Amino acid sequence: MSLAPEHAPTMARQSLLQRLEPHAPALLIAALALAGLALIPALSSWITLTVAGLAMGMMIFTIASGMTLVFGLLDVINFGHGAFISVGAFVGVSALAALGGGAPDADPSALSDLTTLALAAIAAMAATALMGLAFERVIVRPVYGAHLKQILVTMGGLIIVQQLIFVVWGPDEIHVARPESLKGAWTFAGAAVEKYRVMAVGLGLALFLGLRWLMRGTKVGLLVRAGVENGEMVEALGYDIRRLFIAVFMAGSALAGLGGVMWGLYQEVITAHMGGDIMVMVFIVVIIGGLGSVEGCFIGALLIGLLYNYVAFLAPKAALVSNIGLMVAILMWRPQGMFPVVKAK
Amino acid sequence: MFFGRLISGDRPGSPILAIVLIAILLGLAFAPFLFPGTRSLDTAARICIFIALAASYDLLLGYTGIVSFAHVMFFGIGAYGAALGLDGLGRGFGSIAIGAAGGAVAAAALAFVIGLFSLRVRAIFFAMITLAVASAFAVMVSQFSDITGGEDGFSFKVPRELTPAFKIADGKLFGVSLNGKLLLYYFVFTGCLVLFLALLRVVNSPFGRVLQAIRENDFRAEAIGFRVVRYRIAATCLSAVAAALAGSLFAVWLRYAGPDAVLSFEIMVDVLLMVVIGGMGTMWGAVIGATLFVIAQSYLREVMGALSDATEGAPLLPDLFNPDRWLLWLGVIFVLSVYFFPTGVVGRLRGKD
């Protein structure tokens, strides 16, 4: 009989670096904000840019969270996600116009025009959710499991929807006026902070916390997470995963629609190809966050939003390229993205 | 057999297909004499260039099974390479060669870097990353307007021998005046033919067989001992170089380079449609797809214009058939062909669907 191997457990404290490591992505946001503070000469412009960056990040998160969930659960890369952004924006703006919001002679009381905005957003989400249902049925369902065909078919779907927007709403871009109570800015420490951006940050944060609770605290979330991990097993346990698929696809589409309304009001102009343009940033966010991860998506979106705004201020021509640079850097650090969830399928 | 060697033993595999392909080849080879007129000559040159471009894209999409949305970016790099060469070094064939070579090298280097980052991890990253990089590149080109001419692009002079002012011989041949324009067409035609035959050679080589094996089952290919990543990156670089060379020819033909003409996302969609409708995974599909598409591009608009007028008064229909909405119908055809004819026109003609 041989002796048991020598075993001497040590109780050494983990070093600070080791303890910080799991939180590295979140700390990256703080580091980026600090770097911005150091590089941008005036404090007031830094505040304005940070709020703008956070607002932009939250809007991208709204759109990207839907896409990353759909990928995680359904294993579908939806290049047509951008179509929902555009449709959401157009439906939302039409609803806003129909309800009389944004018109200069409208009753300027805060409650009424915020209610109109909420109604318009709900209309946009309902429309895009229904469209998501149709999209899943007609376009995506026949190609589950075949990535190459998915990319081609959803791209075709994007083209068709963009052209249909031209048919319904005409080929011109539409200028949008924000509701009266969201116009203008607050002044804070000498910095102008637009009201709308603050609202976008609040909405995005609420959405993130809500999604987190939904994913971690409810049975639906448990099923979704289990489905991401192993769909067949969920099915074997007696749950109808098809219904879950459809629900998640519709929710993802509705989130894209909401993001489209927010983005349209942010830019104050909507075009049929706005969805395709935003998708570039959404793809970057989804990739650096780690496909299928809501947290990664959130942090990635904030990083992209902040970096874009800082660089656009410091060196305007490098803004879009800086996002690609960030993506490259993060992929060198963590090739599967910051929070890899889905194992390579 | 010389001809068999020329097409690398890749036979069309169907008599009808062979006849159509020979008709296309003869049509393009004698286009200036068969279809006189500036507009039809322009169409013929476009068909040549898009055959080469679609074939280079098929190397990636059809043979290797990688979806790239940056293919037009490489096309554009080649176009700007030749354009900047001719603009900066003067109007000579040497400038074309230097510019085109520079563009090809730049395209290969960029393709290598993109491939290294995305294909190493997961092949599906590639589609997203190429889309992001291509759109950033398009923005950059329009921003650096002192070099690229920005949104407007810039025109330049091609060698004197390739301009209408240059007379080869007095008089006319079959009613076509023998001038530099004719020479320019044959310059483009020969360049595209060589490119196409080279691509045909590549896909029928042992290297091409490995690519097809990777497309069918990358895991098994890796297990046999092929380094899948290296092959994927090599295919990406090769197709980028071919696209860049096609782009150089296009710039010389247009005597102009600008974002809308050589970099726009619409061209990317067009090339995707050409390859899918013609037939993925066969070079002949690119020929059929590009020819059909370029002809349809002008023809479909006229049909739709007529339909739009005919349905005047009905709700929504005139808008649906508006000539500007032709992409809508191509999108529908595209989705349907991915579902129902995954092997495209060529697969149908070969009778194995």
Contacts between the chains, C-beta under 8 A, distances in Angstrom:
chain1	res1	chain2	res2	distance
A	77	B	124	5.9
A	77	B	127	7.1
A	77	B	128	7.4
A	79	B	127	7.5
A	139	B	335	6.8
A	142	B	339	6.0
A	143	B	338	7.8
A	143	B	339	7.9
A	147	B	123	7.8
A	147	B	124	5.4
A	148	B	61	8.0
A	148	B	65	5.7
A	148	B	67	6.2
A	149	B	338	5.8
A	149	B	342	7.6
A	151	B	67	4.7
A	151	B	124	7.7
A	151	B	127	5.2
A	152	B	67	7.0
A	152	B	272	7.2
A	152	B	276	6.5
A	152	B	334	7.6
A	152	B	338	5.1
A	153	B	335	5.7
A	153	B	338	5.2
A	153	B	339	7.4
A	155	B	269	7.8
A	155	B	272	7.1
A	156	B	331	5.1
A	156	B	332	7.9
A	156	B	334	4.4
A	156	B	335	4.0
A	156	B	338	6.8
A	157	B	331	7.8
A	157	B	335	6.7
A	159	B	269	6.3
A	159	B	327	6.1
A	159	B	328	7.6
A	159	B	330	7.6
A	159	B	331	3.8
A	159	B	334	7.3
A	160	B	328	6.1
A	160	B	331	4.1
A	160	B	332	6.2
A	160	B	335	7.0
A	163	B	325	5.6
A	163	B	327	5.5
A	163	B	328	3.5
A	163	B	331	6.4
A	164	B	328	6.8
A	166	B	324	7.5
A	166	B	325	6.5
A	166	B	328	7.9
A	167	B	316	7.1
A	167	B	319	4.7
A	167	B	320	5.8
A	167	B	322	7.6
A	167	B	325	6.3
A	167	B	328	7.3
A	171	B	324	6.9
A	276	B	265	7.5
A	277	B	135	7.5
A	279	B	131	7.4
A	280	B	131	6.4
A	280	B	132	4.9
A	280	B	135	4.7
A	280	B	136	7.4
A	281	B	132	7.9
A	283	B	128	4.0
A	283	B	129	7.4
A	283	B	131	6.1
A	283	B	132	5.3
A	284	B	128	8.0
A	284	B	132	5.4
A	286	B	128	7.3
A	287	B	125	6.1
A	287	B	128	6.0
A	287	B	129	6.9
A	317	B	140	7.5
A	317	B	143	4.9
A	317	B	144	7.5
A	320	B	135	7.5
A	320	B	136	4.5
A	320	B	139	5.1
A	320	B	140	7.4
A	321	B	136	5.5
A	321	B	140	6.5
A	323	B	132	7.6
A	323	B	136	7.4
A	324	B	132	6.2
A	324	B	133	6.0
A	324	B	136	5.3
A	327	B	129	7.3
A	327	B	132	7.2
A	328	B	117	6.0
A	331	B	117	5.6
A	331	B	118	8.0
A	331	B	121	6.9
A	332	B	117	8.0
A	335	B	120	6.9
A	335	B	121	4.7
A	336	B	121	6.4
A	336	B	122	7.9
A	344	B	122	5.7
